Amino acid sequence: MIRVFGIVQGVGFRPFIANLARDFKLRGTVSNRGAFVEIFCDGEGDRLDEFRRAIVQKKPPRSIILQVEFEPVKFDPPNNFEIIESNFETGIRFVSPDIAICPDCQREMLDPNDRRYLHPFINCTACGARLTIIEKLPYDRERTTMKIFPMCESCREEYENPNSRRYDAQPICCNDCGASYFLLSDSKIKNLEAIHRACEIVKSGGIVAVKGIGGFHLCCDARNPSAIQKLRDRKHRPSKPFAVMFRNIEAVRSNCFINIVSEKILDGYQKPILLLPKKKSSTLPESIAPMNSKIGAFLPYAPIHLLIFQELQTDSLIMTSGNASGSPICRNDSEAQEFLSEIADEILTNDREILLRADDSVAEIFRDEIYMIRRSRGFAPLPFHVKISKSKKILALGADLKNSFCFSDGEFVFNSPYIGDLSDLRSIETLRESVNRMLDLFEIQPDLVACDLHPLYQSSKIATELKLPIKKIQHHHSHVASCLAENNFHGDSIGIAFDGTGFGLDGSIWGGEIFVNFERRFSINSFIHAGGDQASRDGSRIANSMLIDLFPDPQKVSEILGIDSTFNATKFLRDRNLNCIKSTSCGRLFDAVSAILGIKSVSTFEGEAAIDLQNCAMKSSDSIDRPKFSIDQTNDLFRFLVEKRIEGVSTDLLALEFHRSLAEMILDACLKIRRESKIETVAISGGCFQNTLLLDLTMNLLEKNSFQVLIHHLNPPNDGGIALGQIYLASRHDV
């Protein structure tokens, strides 16, 4: 008997085993046990050994084998090798993410002679919806949302044919069976006619909401500036970049710089949105990503995307999340009608139910490896293998910004698709709904729930509803721990957590912290955060608060810098100690520097001022004479930048010197800690390290000084990744 654990459900693993066993002339059975695939086989000893090796060597491309167990048993084999009925088995469960359309299906769909020509739900064992349509495990059609669509005779024949690419493919369907696309405004207009009508709207400069694998997109012509502006106006999104779906890799190459690594990720089976440097020769409108040097590029991953491109004959489309600003992606018709009907001119939907929303994943390439920004479709719920306590099953609810959650079963930690910001009531309900859905799917009953230390976080409030023991974890401890967990590191470490804001152990706002084994050793200089959420959106308020403490005539300096419109309000709050709290937030320091350099004061989306500051810094390669600042001299650095700005030094150069100074401060702190403790491993995390310029400068300095540097790759450094750190720390006995 052989048991194979991992992503072996929904990736054609059982048909692969059956065909492989027949090649080796073995008799036996293969079945899905929910937690694993179980194989009974009978044959000559040499053939059995070769068969076992071939399972690992020749496995289906979308499968991930985590563990293989072998045990000699006696059984009565059938006359051949068969796929038999699945049975429930307790234990760890693995569920495949949704998989982008494969080249074979794409080729068939565009072949006029194929019976699935232009079929919007074409799939096989190597591609198609998985996580978003599965009701229960084991993964069989009757436990998916495809169960309401009976197979036609031709599909049934393929489904049962061992030589077919669709042998045992659970979502199998064709133009004669399966789900249908239709217009929400008139459900009688179906499939190709509905797609044609929707494309006519896009062609004429309109906006269409399109239901895909994990939810709705809002689609418009990426070559039409007025359509883009219409989408911005209706979605109340004045400047946040839109993702661009390109027709093919050649279209990406015409507009963006790509290499072998980025091309492989772009055109792989996960197909995330990838932030790529924009070419000066790109003819895309600037309004897609104003003031931004990068484009969020991705390729069609669902059949419906390819059909839209086929109809429109364009090379690029805006395909942004189908949601109202700040809300989770819509997954059904009632949500689309309520939240997208005032944004979209038409809604193109289908009758295959989405059980779990899955927004697009977003990543960058850093040092020729993927660097995740939002882990969702295509990646969730692939597990992290972390050496943590096997005795506890832990649910971690993450943070309130960029929320996603994790849960553990033994040494495996599974993450949810991206939820979003919990400032919106729908997002809070989506978190509750998604937790219940995934715990039920994985048959997990947590022993413990971990959440953020902040008492007012919505995620922390939801933790109390679960009536489980609660472990509250400090926000920046979770950031560092998430990096350690992803790298499966359990030794002594220096932790760098540069982030927006998090509730500190002393009741103040933290966000620019350096830890030694989770004990706070250094932080950036504290400043008064005056004005609450308003100050978090308007860097001039933070800047003015700092000017009040650092200059004898702060109002005059504020006027010279052109940020005096918020000076009086800030001083009023400071003088009366109203809505004021001490902060060491590096994210807010970025906002303040962006304001004093005249780059960006008011952010219309989270991180905008810091992104613009980074983009300015990347335009410069010069340097100026400046002092070397230590980590507890960020006030001196701020004063230096103000003075140089008043002297007329280039904004781009000062932006670069700010980044360089932060990297040098981190190195200086790490050198001091190493002299005291001999610790040489540094873990880098926090939302500020989405800034790959800061990350690169910091890593270069640390590596030149012989530090071992741990960073994120598949788990985001921002708040979307802290649930993994919460589990890592909640599983320990010393927190």
N, C-alpha and C positions, 0 to 999 in steps of 0.2 A: 504494500500500500504506500502511495506517495501523497503527501499533502503539500500543496503549494499556497503560500500566503503572500498577499500583496494586492496590487491592482490587477486582478485576474477575473473581474466581473465586468461585462459590457465591453470587452476588448477582443472578443473572438477567441478566448482562451480555450474553452471546451472544444469547439470545432478544430482548433489547432492541435490539441492533444489527440483527438480522435483520428485525425488524418496522419499525424506523426506516428501513432501507435500502429496504424495499418501499414505505413511504410516499413516499419520494423517487424511486420507480421506478428503482432501481439494480439492476444485476446483480452477482453476486460471491459471496464466501464469507467466513465468519468462523470462526475456530478458536481453541482454547485452546493456547498454546505453553508453558504452565507458568510462564514468567517474564512473560508478557504475553498479551494477546489480539491476534490478527493479523487484519486485515481487508483483503481485496482487493475493490475495487469499481470498476465501470465505469458511466459515465453522462455526461450533459452537465456541462460545467465549473461552471456556476452551481450546479447541484444538488449536485455533489461538495463545493463550498465550504460550502453550507448544511448538508449532511450532517455535515461535520467539526465545524462550530460546534454543531450540535444534539447531537452526542455528549456534549459537555461540559455544555451547558445543560440537557439533559433526562435525564441519566444516572439509572439506578435509585437510589432513595433510600438504599440500603445500600452503594452503591459509593463508592470513594474514588479519584479519578484523580490520580495523582502526576506523570505525564509522558505526552505524546502525541508520537509521531514520525510524520512524513509523508515518503514517498518515491515519486516517479513510477516505475512499473515497467510492463513489458509482460506481459500474461497473457491466457489464453484463458478468458473468463468463461462460466459456465453460462447457461442460458436465464432463470434467476431468481436469487434470493438464497438461499443455503443455509448452514446450520450443518454444517460438515464435521468429520471425526474429529480429535480432539486429537493433537498430537505433542509429544514431549519437546523442549525447547530449553534450552540452558544459559543462565545469567544469573540476575539477581535474581528471586526468587520472592516473591509476596505471597499470603498465605492469609487468608481471611475468618475473623473470630472467630465464635463461635456467636451466633445472632441470635434475639431474643425473638419469640414468636408475634406475627404482624401482625394488625391489626384485621380484615382480610378472612377470614383463617383462623379467628380467634376467633368471628366472626359465623357462619361456616359450621358450626363445631363445635357451636354451641349451637342450630342450626336443625334441628328434627325432620324437616324435609323434605329436608335435604341428605344425600347419600349418605355423607358423612364425619361424620355426627351422632355426637357423643361419641367421636370417634376420638382416642386418646391420642398419636398420632404425626403429626397433621396438620401439613403444611408446604407451602411454595411457594417460588418463587424469591426471595421477599423475607424469608423467615424459616426458622428451624430450625437443627438441629445442623450445624456446619461443621468447625471445627478439631478437635473431639473425636472425629470419626468418619473423618477423612481418613487413608488409609494412605500414599498417594503422590500426587504431582502429575504430569500435569495432573488437575484435579478432575473426575472422571467417576465414575459409579456403581460401575463395576467396580474402582475404587481407593478405595472407602469400605467401611465395615462394613455397608452396606446391600446389598452384592453378593450376600449369601446369601438375600435375599428377592426372588424373581422378581415382577415387576409383573403384576398382573391385566390383563385386556384393557382395562378402562375406564381404568385408570391409564396404560397404554401409549398409549392414544388421546390422553389429555391431554398426556402427555410429548412427543408428536410433533406436536401441534397448535399452530401459531404464534400462534393467537388465544387460547390458554389461558394462565391465570396460572401454570400448572405446566409450561409449555413448557420442556423441558430441565432441569427441577428434579430434581437427582440423588437426594435422599432421598424422592422421591414414593412414597406408599403410601396405603392406605385400610383400611377394616375387613375387606376381603376378602384383603388381602395385607400384607406387612410384618411388623414385630415385634409382640410381644404382652407385655402385663403379666401377672404371675402372683404368687401368694404363695409365698415361699421355703419355707414350712412345708408347702405342698401345691401343687405345680406344676399340678395339674389345675384349680385354681380360677383362671380367667383373666379378663383384661380387665375389663368392667364389674362382674362378680361379685367379682373380686379387689379392685377399688377400693372397692366397697360394703363388703366385709368389713373392709378396712383403715379405712375411715371410721367404721364402727361402734366400732372400738377407740378411735379418737381421741375420738369422741362420749362414750364411757364413761370418759374420763379417762386413757386409755392413750397409749403412744408408738409411733409407726410410723416405720421407716426407709423412705424413698421414693427410688427411683433416678430421677434427673433427667437433664439433658443432660451435665453434667460430673462427676457423682458423686452420692452419696447425701445427702439431708437427714434430720435427725431432726425429726419433726413431732408437735406436740401442740396442744391447744386453748389459745390465748392468753388466753382468758377464765376458765380454770380454774386457780386458784392451787395446788391440790394436784397437778395434772398438771405444772405448772411446777416445783414443788419435787421431784417424783419425777425429772424430767429432770435437775435440778441434782444430786441425790444420786447418781444412776446415772452421770452423766458426770463427777462429781467437779469440779463447776464452781460453787462456792458463791456467787459474786457477779458474775461477768463478765456483761455484758448479753447478752441473746438478741436476734437480729433478728426482726422481726415482718413477716410477709407479709400485706398487707391485700388484701381482695377487689377493691377498686377505688380510684380516686383520691378518691372521696367518703369512704370509710372512713378514708383517710389524713388528709384534711382535718378530720375529726371529732376526731382525736386529736393532730394535729401542726400546727404553723404551716408553711405552704408559700406560695410565691409563684410567679410565672410561670416563673422560671428553674428552681426545684426541681421544679415540676410537669412541665416539659418533659423534664428528665432522668429523673425517676421513671417517666414514661410513654413514654419513647423506646424505641428498639429495643435498647438495651444493658441497661436496667433494673438498675442497681446497687443495692446497699443504700445508702441515703442517711441520714446522721445528721441528724435534724430536731429542732428544739426541741419539747418535749412541752407540750401545753396543760394548764393546771390542771384543765380540765373533762374531760380524758381519763378514761375509765372502765377503762382497762387496769390490771391488777394492778401494784403497785409492784415486785413480785418479778421482773418482766421485766428491769428495769434499775435495781437498787437504788441509791439516792443519786445517780442520774444525771438530768440535766436534758434529755437527748436520747433519742430512740428511733431505733434502726436500722430504717428502714422500707423495704420494697420491694414491688413488685407481681408478680403471677404472670407468669412469662416462658416457661413450658413448658406444653403442653396438659394434662399430668397435674395441674399445679397448679390449673388452671381446673376440671377435672373433680372434684377434691377439694372445692373451694369449692362447686361446683354440688350435690354430694351433701350436704355438711354444712350449707349455708345459714347460715354464720357470716361475720363480717366480718373475722376476723383469726386467724392461726395462727402459732405459733412454728415457724420453719423455719431451724434452725441446722445448721451443717456436720456431716455424718455421719462423725464420726471419734471415736476415743478421745482424751482430752485430750492435746494436744501432738503428735498424729499427723496425717499428711495425710488429706485426704478420701478415703473408700473409693470405688473405681470399679467393682468387680465383685462377684459373689456370694460368692466365697470370702473376700474381705476383709470384706464385710458380715457374713458368718456368724461370722468369727473375732472381729471387733472391735465389732460393733454388737448381737449377739444378747443380750448381757447388759444392754444399755441399752434396746433397743426390744422391745416386746411382739410385734411382727410386722415382717416385712420385705417390702415391696412392690417387686418388681424387674421387669426386662424382659430380653428376649434380644437387644437391640441392644448390641453391644460398644462400650464407651468406651475409646478408645486413649490418650487423654491427659486426665488429670484437670484440671478447671478449677473451682476454688471460686468463690464469688460475689465480685464486686468490691465495695469499700466506699469511700464518698466523703462529703465534706461540701460545702456551698456556702459559699464565702468571697468576699465582694465580688461577688456575683452570677456567680461562675464556679465550675466544678467544681474541687474540691481533693481529690485522690486520697489514700486511706489504704491501700487494697489493690487493686492493678491485676491483674485476672484475667479472669473470664468477661465476654465482651462487648467487652473492650478488647484483651486479648492475642490474637494477636501483632501488632496494628496497629503499624507502624514509627514511630520517631522519625527525622526527617530531620536529620542532624547533619553539619556540614562537618568530617569527619575524614579521615585518610589512607585513600585508596582502595586502596592497595597491600597493606594488611594485612586479613585476615579474622580477627577477634578474638572469642573466647569469654570472657565475664566471668561468674564464678561467684557474685558477690554476697557476702553475709554469712551468718552462722549463725542470726541471728534474722530472722524474716519473709522467709525466703529466696525469691528468684526470680533468674533469670539472664537474661543478654542475649547476643546475638551480632550481629556486623556483617557486612554484605555491601556493600561500597562505602560510600556515604554514608548508608545506611539501617541503623538499629539496631532489632532485633526483640526483644521481651521475652517471657519464658515466662509461663504462668499461675502463680499463687501456689503455692509449695511448702509453706512453713511453717518451723518451728524445727527445726534440725538436731541438737537434743539427743536426738531419737528415732531409733532405728535405721531405722525404716520411712521416715522423712523423708530420711535419707541415701540409701537405696536409690531412693526416688522421684526425688531429684535426679539420680542416675546414669541412671535409666530415662528421665526426661524430657529430659535433655541428648541422649541417643542418639536418642530419638524425633524431636525437633525438628531436630537437625542432619541427620538422614536425610531428613526431610520437605522441608527447605529445600535439600537437596543442598549443604550447607556443610562444607568441610573447613578448620578454623581453622589459621592460621599461628602463633597465639600464644594463650595462655590468661592471663587476668588474674585475680588473686584478692586477698584481704585480706592485709595484712602480718602479721596474728596467726598465729604458727606452729602454734597448737593448734586453729585453726578447722577443722571438718570439711570445709568448702568448699575451704580451702587444701590439705588433704590430698588431696581428690579431684583438684585441679588437678595434683598431682604424678603421679597415675596416668595422665594423658593423654599422657605422654611428648612434650610440646610445650615450646617455650621459655616460661618463666613470667615474668610481670611482676607483682611484688607492690606493691600500692598501699595507702598509709596510709588507714585507715578514714575519717577526717574530711576528708581531701583528696577522697576519693570522694564524700562527701556534697555538698561545695561544687561539685565538677565535675559531678555529676548535675543540679544546678540550672542551671549554665552550659550544659550540653549540651541540656537541654530547651528553653532559651531561645535556643539556637544562638548563644551569645555567646562571642567568642574574644579579647576585649580585656583590658586590665588590670582587676582587680576586687579588692574586699574580700570575703572569704568568711566568713560566720558559720556555724559548725557547733556547735550546741547539741544534745547527744545523750546517750544512756546511757553506754556505755563502748566504748572502742576502743583498740587497742594503739598507743601513741605512738612516735614516732621515738626518744625517749629511754628507752624501756623502761617508762615509767609508763603509767597509764591516763589517756587524754585524754577530753574530752567537753564542754568549754566553751571552744571555741577561736575566735580571730579571726585570719584569714590575710590576707596581702597577696600576691596571686599565688602562693598555696600555701606561702608562708613564714610560720611561726607568729609573729605579732606580739604578741598578747595572749592571756591565758586567765584564767578565773576563778581565785581563790586555790586552791592545792592543799590537800588534806586527806588524812589517813590513812584509807584504805579497809581496815578491819580485819574479817576474817571471810569474805572471798571471796564466793561465791554467796549465803550466808546474809545478808550485809549488803546485797546487791542486792535481796533480797526484804523485808528488815526495815529500814525507814528509821531506827528508833530506834538501831540499831547505828552508822550513819553519824553521826546526831545526837550520840550519846554520845562518839564519837571526836572530833568537833569541840568539844564542851563541854570535854573534857580539855585541849585546847590553848588554849581561850579564857577559861576561868573559873578563879579560884583554888580554888574548892570545887565542882568539877564534879558530884560525887555529890549534893550537896545540891540543886543546880539541877536535876539529872536527876529527883530525887524530887519536887520542886515541879511539874515538867512532867508527871510521871506516866509517864516512860519508863525508870525505873530498873531494870526487870526484866532488861534486857540490859546494864546498866552494868558489872557485875563481869566478865562474860565479855569485854566489849570491852576493859576495862582490862587484864585478864590477857593478852590477845593483844598489846595495845600495849606493855606492860611487857617482854614477852619477844620482841617483834618477830616474832611468829608469824602467818603468813598475812596480812601487812600490806603494802600497796603504796600509793605516792603516787598521788593521783587528782585530776583537774580535771573530773570528770564533772558536767555540769549536771543530768543526769537524777537522779543520786544526791543532788544538792543539793535538788532538788524533793522527793525522798523524805524527806530530813532535815527540811525545813521543814514538810512535812505532818505529820511525827511531833511536832515541838515545838509545833505549833499544836493538837495533839490531834485532828487530822482522821483520819489513817490512818497506822498504823505498818507492819503486816504486809500486804503485797500478795499476793492470791491469784492475780492474773494480771499480766502485764507492763504497767507504767504505771498501775496502779490508784490508788496514792497520789497521783500527779501529776494524774490525772483528777479525783479527789475534791477536791484542792486548787484546781484550776481552777473546779470547780462552786461551791465556797464563795466564791471570789473574785468570781464573776459575780452573787452575791446582793447585793453591796455596791456603792455608788456614792459613799461618803463618802471623806474623806481626812484625814490627820493631818500635823502638822509633823514632818518628818524630814530628816536630812542628805541631800545628794546624794552618792551613792557612785559611784566609778569601777570599772571592770571588775576591777581588782586589789584591790578592797575588799569582796569578797563575804563574807569573814570578819566584817567590820564590820557588814554588812547582817544576817548571821545573828545576831550578838550583839544588835543592835538589836531584831530580832524576838523573841528570847528575853526580853529585858528588858520589852518592851511586853506580851508575853503574860503575864508574871508580874504586871505592873501591872493586868491585867484588860481590856486593850483587846480589842475584838471580834475573834474568830477570822476572820470573813469579811473584815473590813476589813484585817487584817494579811495575809491571803492576797492581796488585791488589791494592797496596797502592795508585796508581794514581786514580783508581776508588773510593776508600774509601774517598780520599781527596776531590774529586769533590762533592760527596754526602754531606760531612761535610760542604763544602763551601756553598752549596745551603741551608742547614739547618741554618747556621749562618746568611745568608742574610735574610731568612724568619723570623727568630726570631727578627732581628733588625726592619724589616718592621712591624711586629705585635706589637712590643712595641710602635712604632710611630702611627700606624693607627688602631690597634685592628682587622685587617683583618686576618681571620683564614682559608680561602679557598685558596688552591694552585692548579693551573692547570699546568700540565706537558706535554710538547710537543716538537717536533723537531726531526730530523733524528737521533741525538745522542741517543735518547731514544728508538730506535729499539734495543739498547743494553740493554737487560733485566737484566743484572748484575747491571749496573748503575741505572736502574729504581728501582730495588728491594732495593738496598742499600739506595737510596734517599727516597723511600716511607717508609721504616722501620724507618729511623731517623725522618721524618716528623710526622708519625703517633704516634711514641713514645712521641712526643712533642705536641700531641693533635691538629694537623692540620687536616682539611678535605682535602683529596687529590683527585683530579679529574684526571683521565688518559683516554687514548683512549681504545677502544675495537674494534668497527666495522669500524672506520675511521682511516686510518693510521696516525701515528705521523710524518711521513716523508713528503716530498713535495707532494706526491700523495694525501694527505688529506687536503691541505690548501685551496682548492676551497670552501669547506664548511665554513671555517673561513672567507673567502672573502665575502660570502653572508651574514653571521652573522653581519659583520661590515658594509657592504654596505647598509644594511637595517636600520641602525641606523642613527639618524639625527646629531649626534655629532662627526662624522668622515669626 
